[in-house]
Every structure is written in structure tokens, then in C-alpha cells.
Amino acid sequence: MSERARRGGLVGPLLLIGLGVIFLFNNMGILAVSVWDVLFHLWPVILIAIGLDLLIGRRSVFGSLLVLALILTVFVGGILLIGAQDGTALIGDEIAQPLGGVTEAEISMGPAIGLIQVGSLDPGSSYLVQGKIRLMSGEDLRRDFNPDRDPASFTLRSAGQTWFPVIGGWGDEATWDLGINPEVALSMDLSLGVGKIEVDLTGLDVTAVEVSLGLGKTIVTLPDEGNFTSKISGAIGETYVVIPQGMAARIHVSTGLGTSSMPAGYTRQGDTYRSPGYESAEDRVDMDISQAIGMITVVDLGR
């Protein structure tokens, strides 16, 4: 009984080893698919591993070795299958929301999986939001525009039964590629369950920005003008923020199991970092960045 109690499970150590192998192979060019794509698709393997470990893995040394062989077989097989898949059927949907005299707007976008790409439309555009959305088979697009509110509101959400397939790549193919009118004072809320968020706020008139991601990578490029707030949060993955030259920043950073990299020359007080001249700057951002598991990187192009 005491020997059985001392014997630990295999799932935790194997998960760490497996993640290390995936990142190593990807960096070496051996694994030609996205690291995050592999992780997103192999989440059921973790459930299988836990079940096998609880069922037979802790009963004997032979059981532990058997579980080890089974888990490695499923894990490696899953990686090979992901690399061999061509993808899943996608449904395109054009978005072209007329501006209609709106000068201030709250914009909210919330797909379940895939890639969000947000940027600026050309000056003088007659649209508030314009672009294309490619949905997964089984997904529906829910949209709502209320120009009578002050500010006006525009919402895009996905709904359906497409959730984290075991194999078969969706990766960056399920894409929300949208531009926003640069002449509208903008409050933006972007949320994504699993995937990647790329937000380029260059040229946009931003008053507040909130970005949240469950699993994956977030890249945010801030505008070079304005006085606004920003909140960026991630559960598991990486958050990367670019601060353009001329934009001052005060950044509060919160990491659970992870690390952060901040620009040189910023002063630090506890978990808060300030760029030189922040208090007197006309163009500045007050940011809150949190990452439960993973890495936060902030780059200041003026440093």
C-alpha cells in the first residue's frame, strides 16, 4: 500500500516532456505545422492519458510502462495525422456595415476558434466595419447593429457546434479579417476561445481596447496617437504588444506560471512599469496585461 501511494502519475511529467518536444521540433523545422495548432487538436490525448493512468498506470510497474507506451503512441500518431490533414470545410461571409453617420461606436467581436485579424479601413470609407469572415462548418454568425445608441453598437459573434476537433487542421483558416473606420471614436472588445488574435490599431481613433484569449497567441500593435486604456488577458499562450514611437505607456503586468519581458528604460514599481515622461505625455496608454500560463512580451519601438 505504501509503495502504491508513493508512485506518482505519469500524466504530468509526460505532458511537460511532450510540450518540450513539440516546441523543440517546431524551432528546428522538423515539425512543419503550427505549434498551437498541434496543442489545440491534441487536447483529448490529455484526457485519454489521465484515464489510462488512473485505470492501470498506478497499479504496477508493468502498468506504468504500458501506459507510457500507449500515451506516446497516441501522441506521436496525433502529430503525424495533424500534419497530414488538408483542413475542414469553410463558409465565407462578407461583412459590410454602412457607417450611417456614426461618429462613436462600441465594437464587439467573439468567435470561438480561429484567427482574428483587425486593422484600419482607408480614410473616407463609407463603412463602419468591412471585411470577410470564414466560418467553420456548423458555425453561424450572429450580428447586431444599433445606430440609435450613444455610442452606437456593433456586435459579431459565432455560434454553433464546432469545438476543438481532435485532428484535421483549422488553424488560421477559420479567419475573421476585418477593417474598422478610422474616423470613428472606437471602443473595442475582442474575445477568442482558441486561436490567434492580430490587432493593428495604427490609424484608428481608440478610446478603450479589451482583448481576451483562452488558448493561443495575441499580437496587439497600439496606435501612435491618443489617450486611452487597454486590457489584454490570456489564459494559456503568449501575449505580444507593440508600442509605437511617441506613445507613452503605463503597464500593469500579472503573470501566473510564466514570464514577462518589458522595454528597457521603463521604471518599475511593483508590477507596474512606466515609460519616461508618461505623466506629462499627451499620447499615452494605461494598460493592464495578464497571462495565467505563458509569456508576455512588450516592445517599445521608441526604446
Residue pairs with C-beta under 8 A, 6 or more apart in sequence:
4 58
4 59
7 58
7 64
9 53
9 54
9 57
9 58
10 49
10 53
10 57
10 64
10 67
10 68
10 71
11 46
11 49
11 50
11 53
11 71
14 49
14 68
14 71
14 72
14 75
15 46
15 49
18 75
19 39
22 31
22 35
22 38
22 39
22 79
23 35
25 31
26 34
26 35
31 38
31 79
31 83
32 83
33 82
33 83
33 169
33 171
34 171
34 172
36 171
36 195
36 196
36 215
36 216
36 217
36 237
37 82
37 169
37 171
38 78
38 79
38 82
39 215
40 113
40 164
40 194
40 195
40 215
40 216
41 78
41 82
41 164
41 165
41 166
41 167
41 168
41 169
42 75
42 78
42 79
42 82
42 166
43 164
44 166
45 71
45 74
45 75
45 78
48 71
48 74
49 67
49 71
49 74
52 67
52 70
52 71
53 67
56 63
56 66
56 67
57 63
57 64
57 66
57 67
58 64
78 166
78 167
81 167
82 167
82 168
82 169
85 167
85 168
85 169
86 169
87 168
87 169
87 170
87 171
87 173
88 136
88 137
88 165
88 168
88 169
88 170
88 173
89 136
89 137
90 134
90 135
90 136
90 137
90 173
90 174
91 134
91 135
91 136
91 137
91 139
92 132
92 133
92 134
92 135
93 132
93 133
93 134
93 135
93 141
94 131
94 132
95 129
95 130
95 131
95 132
95 133
95 143
95 156
95 178
96 127
96 129
96 130
97 127
97 128
97 129
97 130
97 145
97 154
98 126
98 127
98 128
99 125
99 126
99 127
99 128
99 181
99 184
100 128
100 147
101 147
102 128
102 147
102 151
102 152
102 184
103 183
103 184
103 185
104 150
104 151
104 152
104 184
104 185
104 186
105 128
105 151
105 152
105 153
105 154
105 184
105 185
105 186
105 187
106 149
106 151
106 152
106 153
106 154
106 187
106 188
106 189
107 128
107 129
107 153
107 154
107 155
107 180
107 186
107 187
107 188
107 189
108 153
108 154
108 155
108 156
108 157
108 188
108 189
108 190
108 191
109 116
109 118
109 155
109 156
109 157
109 176
109 178
109 189
109 190
109 191
110 156
110 157
110 158
110 190
110 191
110 192
111 133
111 157
111 158
111 174
111 176
111 192
111 193
111 195
112 139
112 158
112 160
112 162
112 163
112 192
112 193
112 194
113 136
113 162
113 163
113 164
113 170
113 174
113 192
113 193
113 194
113 195
114 134
114 136
114 170
114 172
114 173
114 174
114 175
114 176
114 192
114 195
114 196
115 171
115 172
115 173
115 174
115 175
115 176
115 195
115 196
115 197
115 198
116 175
116 176
116 178
116 190
116 192
116 195
116 196
116 197
116 198
116 199
117 175
117 176
117 177
117 178
117 198
118 176
118 178
118 179
118 180
118 188
118 190
118 198
118 199
118 200
119 178
119 179
119 180
119 199
119 200
119 202
120 179
120 180
120 182
120 200
120 201
120 202
120 203
120 204
121 127
121 130
121 179
121 180
121 181
121 182
123 182
123 183
123 203
124 183
125 179
125 181
125 182
127 181
128 145
128 152
128 154
128 180
128 181
128 184
129 154
129 156
129 178
129 179
129 180
129 181
130 178
130 179
131 176
131 177
131 178
131 179
132 175
132 177
132 178
133 141
133 156
133 175
133 176
133 177
133 178
134 173
134 174
134 175
134 176
135 141
135 158
135 160
135 174
136 160
136 162
136 170
136 174
137 162
138 160
138 161
138 162
139 158
139 159
139 160
139 162
140 158
140 159
140 160
141 156
141 157
141 158
141 159
142 155
142 156
142 157
142 158
142 159
143 154
143 155
143 156
143 157
144 153
144 154
144 155
145 152
145 153
145 154
145 155
146 152
146 153
146 154
151 185
151 187
156 176
156 178
164 194
172 195
172 196
174 195
180 186
180 188
180 204
182 203
182 204
182 205
183 205
184 205
185 205
185 207
186 204
186 205
186 206
186 207
187 206
187 207
187 208
187 209
188 206
188 208
188 209
188 210
189 210
190 197
190 199
190 209
190 210
190 211
190 212
191 211
191 212
191 213
192 212
192 213
192 214
192 216
193 214
193 215
194 214
194 215
194 216
195 213
195 215
195 216
196 216
196 217
196 218
196 219
197 211
197 213
197 216
197 217
197 218
197 219
197 220
198 219
199 209
199 211
199 218
199 219
199 220
199 221
200 221
201 209
201 220
201 221
201 222
201 223
202 221
202 223
202 224
202 244
203 223
204 223
205 223
205 226
206 222
206 223
206 226
206 228
207 226
207 228
208 228
208 229
208 230
209 220
209 228
209 229
209 230
209 231
210 230
210 231
210 232
211 218
211 220
211 230
211 231
211 232
211 233
212 232
212 233
212 234
213 233
213 234
213 235
213 237
213 239
214 234
214 235
214 236
215 235
215 236
215 237
216 234
216 237
217 237
217 238
217 239
217 240
218 232
218 234
218 237
218 238
218 239
218 240
219 240
219 241
219 242
220 230
220 232
220 239
220 240
220 241
220 242
221 241
221 242
221 244
222 230
222 241
222 242
222 243
222 244
222 247
222 285
223 244
223 247
224 244
224 245
224 246
224 247
224 283
225 246
225 247
225 283
226 283
226 285
227 282
227 283
227 284
227 285
228 285
228 286
229 285
229 286
229 287
230 285
230 286
230 287
230 288
231 287
231 288
231 289
232 239
232 241
232 287
232 288
232 289
232 290
233 289
233 290
233 291
234 290
234 291
234 292
234 294
235 292
235 293
236 292
236 293
236 294
237 291
237 293
237 294
238 291
238 294
238 295
238 296
238 297
239 289
239 291
239 294
239 295
239 296
239 297
240 297
240 299
241 287
241 289
241 296
241 297
241 298
241 299
242 299
242 301
243 249
243 263
243 275
243 285
243 298
243 299
243 300
243 301
243 302
244 301
244 302
245 301
245 302
246 283
246 302
247 283
247 284
247 285
247 302
248 275
248 276
248 277
248 278
248 281
248 283
248 284
248 285
249 266
249 273
249 274
249 275
249 278
249 284
249 285
249 286
249 287
249 298
249 300
250 272
250 273
250 274
250 275
250 278
250 284
250 285
250 286
250 287
251 262
251 266
251 272
251 273
251 274
251 287
251 288
251 289
251 298
252 271
252 272
252 273
252 287
252 288
252 289
253 260
253 262
253 271
253 272
253 273
253 289
253 290
253 296
254 271
254 288
254 289
254 290
254 291
255 290
255 291
255 292
255 296
256 291
256 292
256 293
257 292
257 293
258 291
258 292
258 293
258 294
258 295
258 296
259 295
259 296
260 289
260 291
260 295
260 296
260 297
260 298
261 295
261 296
261 297
261 298
262 268
262 273
262 298
263 273
263 275
263 298
263 299
263 300
263 303
264 303
265 275
265 276
265 300
265 303
266 273
266 274
266 275
266 276
266 300
266 303
267 273
267 274
267 276
273 298
275 281
275 300
275 302
275 303
278 284
289 296
289 298
